[in-house]
Amino acid sequence: MHNIDYFVRPPPATKVVLPVVIWQTGLPSSPCLSWTEVIDSNGAIIDEFGHVAEQLRLIGTTLGRMDAGYDAIKSHIISAHTGTLPVLTEAASLLQRRGEVEMKQRVFTAFRDHFVMSDAEVAALTSTAEPVDERFFQSLARAKRIIQDCEILLGFEKQTLGSDLVEQKSKYIDFGFQRLYKWVQREFKSLNLENPHMNSAIRRALRVLAERPSLFQNCLDYFAEARERILSDAFHIALTGNASSGEEDASLKPIDLAAHDSLRYVGDMLAWIHSAAVNEREALEVLFVAEDEGDDGEFNALKALNDLVDRDVAGVSRILRQRVEQVIRSNEETITAYKLAALIIFYRVTFQKLLGIGSNLFDCVESLEKEALRQFRALVRDHIAALEVEFQQPPSELGPPWFLSNALTRLEAIMKTFESSLAASEDRECEFTNVLVEAFQPFMSGCENMAMAIEPPSNAIFLINCKLAAAKILKGFDFTRGEAARIREGISSEVGKLVAFQHHFFCGGSGLGPLLERGQAR
């Protein structure tokens, strides 16, 4: 069986080359198909192409419609865009302006919140109807902070806003300080120092008010004058037992009853003032110092406290000065004068620790100390002047004269008083030197002058006895070691003179002198 493929060309008029496939007939005896079959096959194919052509025309029609619709839609869109473009442009401009306005609003809100005080804050700071409480101090602190921050605004050119804000807040602050000043004065009128739970707002108010020194000092002046009167009246009652109104307090033992005993009298007055100052300080500490508050570098609470206590006892100090000066001047006993000075020195050191150097009370006691020491030296000199006649008459037994024994007894009492005083250990010997110069050395000089009128060896024996008596008194105290050493050196010198005299006497009286001289010559 043979397979034969035939390609039939269409007529020229169709201009289409159509392959015609002649399928295998399976007939070995038929070499080719008939033309009828071929034509029929080509006709079927042409029909199918006709359907395809029809579909293509439909597709072309559809595409035409789509192009027309697209053109219509495009024309409509262009027309709509042309109509809405101004609206969109205006909308974009409005949105931009809205953003700018919102930004300005945020800036204005932040500026207002930072630099502008609310009506409630202004009222809390300036209104007398509002209490002085935490809101007042917060408003005052905010006003001060605003003024500080306005310095930034003042750094720009043509900035009137900053200066206006500063002027406005300064007025608020001035009103606030005036209000605080009057409030503190009212609180001071009803202040009870015996109450351990005083209003903590007073302490805070004083710390804030210290920023205005004039107002602060006026408040303290007002309070100190009242406390000074109270303490002065209390001291007067303690001295006399009678109040300023004349009423007698039978429960008190007046200090004036001990006026005959100078030491006790002065000691009781100083002890009362010390107790009053300590109590006043402890009571006022609540106003200036609190354990739960940190240190404020702009306000020295301790100094303000000490100054106020010192001013409170100013009236008492004046009374003390008058009475103690009277006691000092009326005393004519040397030992008592020195004991008074030592007592005053003790309280001078005590008041220095309590209120510090420079306080009025310290200055008062220090001046009394100087007056007491001046009176002591004057009494010693008067005593020495009264004994000038005695310095010319040595005792026949060559023992210490009575004035030296009396002086050494007084000196021993003085040294015991000094030993129990508060003098610094490293300065004790130097400090006591002035006492030795006044109360000891003149008597020793008198003994030496008396010895000059005595023949040897009596003069050496007299000086040795005098200096031994002095050394015995001086050796018991560590602050007289230097003077005791000089006395011992003097004793050794006089002993040497006495030994030399006795040696010369024995050699001359026994006739051994020439023999010893010849022996020494050899």
C-alpha positions as CSV (number, residue, x, y, z in Angstrom):
1,M,0.0,0.0,0.0
2,H,1.3,3.4,-1.0
3,N,0.8,6.7,0.8
4,I,0.5,9.7,-1.6
5,D,0.1,13.3,-0.4
6,Y,-1.6,15.7,-2.9
7,F,-1.4,19.6,-2.7
8,V,-4.2,21.2,-4.7
9,R,-3.9,24.9,-5.4
10,P,-7.1,27.0,-5.4
11,P,-8.1,29.0,-8.3
12,P,-6.1,32.2,-8.9
13,A,-9.0,34.4,-8.1
14,T,-9.0,33.4,-4.4
15,K,-5.4,34.4,-3.9
16,V,-5.2,31.7,-1.1
17,V,-3.1,28.7,-1.2
18,L,-4.9,25.9,0.5
19,P,-3.3,22.6,1.2
20,V,-5.5,19.8,0.5
21,V,-4.5,16.6,2.2
22,I,-5.7,13.4,0.6
23,W,-5.9,10.9,3.3
24,Q,-4.8,7.4,2.8
25,T,-7.7,5.5,1.5
26,G,-6.4,2.2,2.2
27,L,-7.3,1.2,-1.3
28,P,-4.3,-0.1,-2.9
29,S,-6.1,-0.3,-6.2
30,S,-7.0,3.6,-6.2
31,P,-4.0,5.7,-6.9
32,C,-5.9,9.1,-6.3
33,L,-9.1,10.7,-5.0
34,S,-11.8,12.1,-7.1
35,W,-12.0,15.9,-7.7
36,T,-15.5,15.9,-6.2
37,E,-14.1,14.9,-2.8
38,V,-11.4,17.4,-3.1
39,I,-13.8,20.2,-3.9
40,D,-16.1,19.2,-1.1
41,S,-13.2,19.3,1.3
42,N,-12.1,22.7,0.1
43,G,-15.7,23.9,0.3
44,A,-15.9,22.8,3.9
45,I,-12.7,24.6,4.7
46,I,-13.9,27.8,3.0
47,D,-17.1,27.7,5.0
48,E,-15.1,27.5,8.2
49,F,-13.0,30.4,7.1
50,G,-16.2,32.3,6.5
51,H,-17.2,31.7,10.1
52,V,-13.8,32.9,11.2
53,A,-14.1,36.0,9.1
54,E,-17.5,36.7,10.6
55,Q,-16.1,36.4,14.1
56,L,-13.3,38.7,13.1
57,R,-15.8,41.3,11.9
58,L,-17.6,41.0,15.2
59,I,-14.4,41.5,17.0
60,G,-13.6,44.5,14.9
61,T,-17.0,46.0,15.6
62,T,-16.5,45.4,19.3
63,L,-13.1,47.0,19.3
64,G,-14.6,50.0,17.4
65,R,-17.2,50.4,20.1
66,M,-14.5,50.1,22.8
67,D,-12.4,52.8,21.1
68,A,-15.5,55.0,20.9
69,G,-16.3,54.4,24.6
70,Y,-12.7,55.0,25.6
71,D,-12.6,58.3,23.6
72,A,-15.9,59.3,25.3
73,I,-14.6,58.4,28.8
74,K,-11.3,60.1,28.1
75,S,-13.1,63.2,26.9
76,H,-15.4,63.1,30.0
77,I,-12.4,62.7,32.3
78,I,-10.5,65.6,30.6
79,S,-13.6,67.7,31.0
80,A,-14.0,66.7,34.7
81,H,-10.3,67.3,35.4
82,T,-10.5,70.7,33.8
83,G,-13.5,71.5,35.9
84,T,-12.1,70.2,39.2
85,L,-8.5,71.5,38.9
86,P,-9.1,74.9,40.5
87,V,-11.0,73.2,43.3
88,L,-8.2,70.7,43.9
89,T,-5.6,73.5,43.8
90,E,-7.6,75.5,46.3
91,A,-8.1,72.4,48.5
92,A,-4.3,71.7,48.5
93,S,-3.7,75.4,49.5
94,L,-6.3,75.1,52.3
95,L,-4.7,71.9,53.6
96,Q,-1.3,73.6,53.6
97,R,-2.7,76.6,55.4
98,R,-4.4,74.3,57.8
99,G,-1.1,72.6,58.6
100,E,0.5,76.0,59.2
101,V,-2.3,77.1,61.4
102,E,-2.1,73.9,63.4
103,M,1.6,74.3,63.8
104,K,1.1,77.9,65.0
105,Q,-1.6,76.8,67.3
106,R,0.7,74.2,68.9
107,V,3.4,76.8,69.2
108,F,1.0,79.2,70.8
109,T,-0.4,76.6,73.1
110,A,3.2,75.6,74.2
111,F,4.1,79.3,74.6
112,R,0.9,80.0,76.6
113,D,1.4,77.0,78.8
114,H,5.1,77.9,79.5
115,F,5.0,81.7,79.7
116,V,1.4,82.6,80.7
117,M,0.0,82.0,84.2
118,S,-3.5,80.8,84.5
119,D,-6.1,82.9,86.4
120,A,-6.1,80.3,89.2
121,E,-2.3,80.7,89.6
122,V,-2.5,84.5,89.6
123,A,-5.2,84.4,92.2
124,A,-3.3,82.0,94.4
125,L,-0.3,84.3,94.2
126,T,-1.9,87.7,94.6
127,S,-5.4,87.4,96.1
128,T,-5.6,88.0,99.8
129,A,-8.7,85.7,99.9
130,E,-6.6,82.7,99.0
131,P,-4.6,80.8,101.7
132,V,-0.8,80.7,101.7
133,D,-0.4,77.0,100.9
134,E,1.3,74.8,98.4
135,R,-0.4,76.5,95.5
136,F,1.0,79.9,96.5
137,F,4.5,78.6,96.6
138,Q,4.1,76.7,93.3
139,S,2.7,79.9,91.6
140,L,5.5,82.0,93.0
141,A,8.1,79.5,91.8
142,R,6.5,79.4,88.3
143,A,6.5,83.2,88.1
144,K,10.2,83.3,88.9
145,R,10.9,80.5,86.4
146,I,9.0,82.4,83.7
147,I,11.1,85.5,84.3
148,Q,14.3,83.5,84.1
149,D,13.1,81.9,80.8
150,C,12.2,85.3,79.4
151,E,15.9,86.1,79.3
152,I,16.0,84.0,76.1
153,L,13.3,86.1,74.5
154,L,15.1,89.3,75.5
155,G,18.1,88.2,73.6
156,F,16.4,88.8,70.2
157,E,16.0,92.1,68.6
158,K,12.8,94.1,68.9
159,Q,11.4,91.7,71.5
160,T,8.8,93.6,73.4
161,L,7.0,90.4,74.3
162,G,9.8,89.3,76.6
163,S,10.0,92.7,78.4
164,D,6.2,92.8,78.8
165,L,6.2,89.3,80.3
166,V,9.0,90.2,82.7
167,E,7.2,93.4,83.8
168,Q,3.9,91.5,84.3
169,K,5.4,88.6,86.3
170,S,7.6,91.0,88.3
171,K,4.4,92.7,89.5
172,Y,2.9,89.3,90.4
173,I,6.0,88.4,92.3
174,D,6.1,91.7,94.2
175,F,2.4,91.2,95.2
176,G,3.2,87.7,96.2
177,F,6.2,88.7,98.5
178,Q,4.1,91.5,100.1
179,R,1.3,89.1,100.7
180,L,3.8,86.6,102.1
181,Y,5.4,89.3,104.3
182,K,2.0,90.2,105.9
183,W,1.1,86.6,106.3
184,V,4.3,85.8,108.2
185,Q,3.8,88.8,110.5
186,R,0.3,87.5,111.3
187,E,1.6,84.1,112.0
188,F,4.4,85.4,114.3
189,K,1.7,87.2,116.4
190,S,0.1,83.8,117.2
191,L,3.2,81.7,117.1
192,N,3.7,79.4,120.1
193,L,7.3,78.3,120.5
194,E,6.4,75.6,123.0
195,N,4.4,73.9,120.3
196,P,6.7,71.2,118.7
197,H,4.3,70.9,115.7
198,M,4.4,74.4,114.3
199,N,3.1,75.1,110.8
200,S,5.8,74.0,108.4
201,A,4.5,76.7,106.0
202,I,6.2,79.3,108.2
203,R,9.6,77.6,107.7
204,R,9.1,77.5,104.0
205,A,7.8,81.1,104.0
206,L,10.9,82.3,105.8
207,R,13.2,80.6,103.3
208,V,11.3,82.1,100.4
209,L,11.1,85.5,102.1
210,A,14.9,85.5,102.6
211,E,15.2,86.3,98.8
212,R,14.0,89.8,99.8
213,P,16.4,90.7,102.6
214,S,14.5,93.9,103.5
215,L,11.2,92.1,104.0
216,F,13.0,89.2,105.7
217,Q,14.8,91.4,108.2
218,N,11.6,93.4,108.9
219,C,9.8,90.1,109.8
220,L,12.7,89.0,112.0
221,D,12.9,92.5,113.6
222,Y,9.2,92.3,114.5
223,F,9.6,88.8,115.9
224,A,12.8,89.6,117.7
225,E,11.4,92.7,119.4
226,A,8.5,90.6,120.8
227,R,10.8,87.8,121.9
228,E,13.3,90.2,123.4
229,R,10.6,91.8,125.6
230,I,9.3,88.4,126.7
231,L,12.8,87.1,127.6
232,S,13.7,90.4,129.4
233,D,10.6,90.2,131.5
234,A,11.4,86.5,132.3
235,F,14.9,87.4,133.3
236,H,13.7,90.2,135.5
237,I,11.3,87.8,137.2
238,A,14.1,85.3,137.7
239,L,16.3,88.1,139.2
240,T,13.8,89.7,141.5
241,G,10.9,87.2,141.8
242,N,8.5,90.0,140.7
243,A,7.0,90.5,137.3
244,S,7.2,93.9,135.6
245,S,3.5,94.4,136.6
246,G,4.6,94.1,140.3
247,E,3.1,90.6,140.9
248,E,5.2,88.3,143.0
249,D,5.8,84.7,142.0
250,A,6.2,82.7,145.2
251,S,7.3,79.6,143.4
252,L,10.6,81.2,142.3
253,K,13.7,81.8,144.3
254,P,15.1,85.1,143.1
255,I,18.7,85.2,141.9
256,D,19.2,88.5,143.7
257,L,19.1,86.6,147.0
258,A,22.6,85.4,146.2
259,A,24.0,88.8,145.5
260,H,26.2,88.6,148.6
261,D,28.1,85.7,147.0
262,S,29.6,87.2,143.9
263,L,30.5,83.9,142.2
264,R,27.2,82.3,142.8
265,Y,25.3,85.4,141.8
266,V,27.2,85.8,138.5
267,G,27.1,82.1,137.9
268,D,23.3,81.9,138.3
269,M,22.7,84.8,135.9
270,L,25.0,83.3,133.3
271,A,23.4,79.9,133.7
272,W,19.9,81.3,133.3
273,I,20.9,83.1,130.1
274,H,22.6,80.0,128.8
275,S,19.5,77.9,129.5
276,A,17.2,80.6,127.9
277,A,19.4,80.8,124.8
278,V,19.5,77.0,124.4
279,N,15.7,76.8,124.8
280,E,15.2,79.6,122.3
281,R,17.4,78.0,119.8
282,E,15.7,74.6,120.1
283,A,12.3,76.2,119.7
284,L,13.3,78.3,116.7
285,E,15.1,75.4,114.9
286,V,11.6,74.3,113.8
287,L,11.3,77.6,111.9
288,F,14.6,77.4,110.1
289,V,15.9,73.8,110.0
290,A,14.1,70.5,109.1
291,E,15.6,67.1,108.9
292,D,13.7,66.2,105.7
293,E,14.8,69.3,103.8
294,G,18.0,69.6,101.9
295,D,20.4,72.5,102.2
296,D,19.5,75.6,100.3
297,G,22.6,77.3,99.0
298,E,20.9,80.7,98.8
299,F,19.7,80.6,102.4
300,N,21.9,80.0,105.4
301,A,19.4,78.7,107.9
302,L,22.0,78.2,110.7
303,K,23.2,81.7,110.5
304,A,19.7,83.1,110.4
305,L,18.8,81.0,113.4
306,N,21.9,82.1,115.4
307,D,21.2,85.8,114.5
308,L,17.6,85.6,115.6
309,V,18.5,83.9,118.9
310,D,21.2,86.4,119.6
311,R,18.7,89.3,119.0
312,D,16.1,87.6,121.2
313,V,18.5,87.7,124.1
314,A,19.9,91.2,123.4
315,G,17.8,92.7,126.2
316,V,18.9,90.1,128.6
317,S,22.5,90.7,127.6
318,R,22.2,94.4,128.5
319,I,20.9,93.6,132.0
320,L,23.6,91.0,132.4
321,R,26.3,93.5,131.5
322,Q,25.1,96.1,134.0
323,R,24.9,93.7,136.9
324,V,28.1,91.7,136.3
325,E,30.1,94.9,135.8
326,Q,28.8,96.1,139.1
327,V,29.8,92.9,140.8
328,I,33.3,93.0,139.2
329,R,33.9,96.6,140.3
330,S,32.6,96.1,143.8
331,N,34.8,93.1,144.5
332,E,38.1,93.6,146.2
333,E,39.4,90.1,146.7
334,T,42.1,88.9,144.3
335,I,41.1,85.3,144.3
336,T,37.4,86.0,143.8
337,A,38.3,88.4,141.0
338,Y,40.2,85.7,139.2
339,K,37.5,83.1,139.8
340,L,35.0,85.5,138.4
341,A,37.1,85.9,135.3
342,A,37.5,82.1,135.0
343,L,33.7,81.7,135.3
344,I,33.1,84.3,132.6
345,I,35.7,82.6,130.4
346,F,33.8,79.3,130.7
347,Y,30.6,80.9,129.5
348,R,32.4,82.8,126.8
349,V,33.6,79.5,125.3
350,T,30.1,78.1,125.8
351,F,28.3,80.9,124.1
352,Q,30.9,80.8,121.3
353,K,29.9,77.2,120.6
354,L,26.3,78.0,120.8
355,L,26.0,81.2,118.7
356,G,29.4,81.7,117.2
357,I,32.0,84.5,117.3
358,G,30.6,87.9,116.5
359,S,27.2,87.5,118.3
360,N,26.1,90.2,120.6
361,L,25.9,87.8,123.6
362,F,29.5,86.5,122.8
363,D,30.8,90.1,122.6
364,C,29.0,91.0,125.9
365,V,30.6,88.1,127.8
366,E,34.0,88.7,126.2
367,S,33.9,92.3,127.3
368,L,33.0,91.1,130.8
369,E,35.9,88.7,130.7
370,K,38.3,91.5,129.8
371,E,36.8,93.7,132.6
372,A,37.2,90.9,135.1
373,L,40.8,90.2,134.2
374,R,41.5,94.0,134.3
375,Q,40.0,94.1,137.8
376,F,42.1,91.1,138.8
377,R,45.3,92.7,137.6
378,A,44.4,96.0,139.3
379,L,43.8,94.3,142.6
380,V,47.1,92.4,142.4
381,R,49.0,95.6,141.7
382,D,47.3,97.4,144.5
383,H,48.2,94.6,146.8
384,I,51.8,94.7,145.7
385,A,51.9,98.5,146.1
386,A,50.6,98.1,149.7
387,L,53.4,95.7,150.5
388,E,56.3,97.9,149.3
389,V,57.3,98.6,152.9
390,E,57.3,94.9,153.7
391,F,59.7,94.2,150.8
392,Q,62.5,96.1,152.7
393,Q,62.4,94.1,155.9
394,P,63.6,90.5,155.6
395,P,62.6,88.0,158.3
396,S,65.3,87.3,160.9
397,E,65.0,83.5,160.5
398,L,65.6,83.8,156.7
399,G,62.4,81.9,155.9
400,P,59.9,83.0,153.2
401,P,58.3,86.3,154.2
402,W,54.7,86.3,155.0
403,F,53.7,88.2,151.9
404,L,55.3,85.5,149.8
405,S,53.5,82.8,151.7
406,N,50.3,84.7,151.3
407,A,51.0,85.2,147.6
408,L,51.8,81.6,147.0
409,T,48.5,80.6,148.8
410,R,46.6,82.9,146.5
411,L,48.5,81.6,143.5
412,E,47.7,78.0,144.3
413,A,44.0,78.8,144.5
414,I,44.3,80.7,141.2
415,M,46.1,77.8,139.6
416,K,43.5,75.3,140.7
417,T,40.8,77.5,139.2
418,F,42.7,77.8,136.0
419,E,43.3,74.0,135.9
420,S,39.6,73.4,135.9
421,S,38.9,76.0,133.2
422,L,38.3,75.4,129.5
423,A,41.6,76.8,128.3
424,A,43.0,74.8,125.3
425,S,45.7,72.3,126.5
426,E,48.3,73.6,123.9
427,D,47.9,77.2,125.1
428,R,47.5,76.7,128.9
429,E,51.1,77.5,129.8
430,C,51.3,80.5,127.5
431,E,47.9,81.7,128.7
432,F,48.8,81.4,132.3
433,T,52.1,83.3,131.9
434,N,50.3,86.6,132.2
435,V,48.9,85.5,135.6
436,L,52.4,84.6,136.8
437,V,53.7,87.9,135.6
438,E,51.1,89.7,137.6
439,A,50.6,87.5,140.7
440,F,53.9,85.7,141.2
441,Q,57.0,87.3,139.7
442,P,56.6,90.7,141.5
443,F,56.7,88.9,144.8
444,M,59.8,86.9,143.8
445,S,61.4,90.1,142.6
446,G,60.6,91.6,146.0
447,C,62.4,88.7,147.7
448,E,65.4,89.1,145.4
449,N,65.5,92.9,146.3
450,M,65.4,92.0,150.0
451,A,68.2,89.5,149.6
452,M,70.4,92.2,148.1
453,A,70.4,94.0,151.5
454,I,71.5,90.8,153.4
455,E,75.1,89.7,153.9
456,P,76.3,86.4,152.5
457,P,75.6,83.6,153.1
458,S,72.3,84.7,154.6
459,N,71.1,86.2,151.3
460,A,71.6,82.8,149.5
461,I,69.9,80.9,152.3
462,F,67.0,83.4,152.2
463,L,66.6,83.1,148.4
464,I,66.8,79.3,148.5
465,N,64.0,79.2,151.1
466,C,61.9,81.5,149.1
467,K,62.4,79.6,145.8
468,L,61.9,76.2,147.4
469,A,58.5,77.4,148.7
470,A,57.6,78.6,145.2
471,A,58.8,75.5,143.5
472,K,56.7,73.3,145.9
473,I,53.6,75.2,144.7
474,L,54.5,75.3,141.0
475,K,55.5,71.6,140.6
476,G,51.9,70.4,141.0
477,F,50.6,71.9,137.7
478,D,51.6,71.1,134.2
479,F,51.1,74.7,132.9
480,T,53.8,76.0,135.2
481,R,56.6,73.7,134.2
482,G,58.6,76.5,132.5
483,E,58.4,78.8,135.5
484,A,59.2,75.9,137.9
485,A,62.3,75.0,135.8
486,R,63.5,78.6,136.1
487,I,62.9,78.5,139.8
488,R,65.0,75.3,140.1
489,E,67.8,76.8,138.1
490,G,67.8,79.8,140.5
491,I,67.9,77.4,143.5
492,S,70.9,75.6,141.9
493,S,72.6,78.9,141.4
494,E,72.1,80.0,145.0
495,V,73.2,76.6,146.3
496,G,76.4,77.0,144.3
497,K,77.0,80.4,145.9
498,L,76.4,79.0,149.3
499,V,78.8,76.1,148.8
500,A,81.4,78.5,147.5
501,F,81.0,80.7,150.5
502,Q,81.2,77.8,153.0
503,H,84.2,76.4,151.3
504,H,85.9,79.8,151.5
505,F,84.9,80.1,155.1
506,F,86.2,76.7,156.2
507,C,89.4,77.2,154.3
508,G,90.0,80.6,155.9
509,G,88.9,79.6,159.4
510,S,90.9,76.4,159.5
511,G,94.1,77.8,158.1
512,L,94.0,75.3,155.2
513,G,93.6,77.9,152.6
514,P,97.4,78.6,152.0
515,L,98.1,74.8,152.0
516,L,95.4,74.1,149.5
517,E,96.6,77.0,147.3
518,R,100.2,75.6,147.3
519,G,98.9,72.1,146.6
520,Q,97.0,73.4,143.6
521,A,100.0,75.4,142.5
522,R,102.1,72.2,142.4
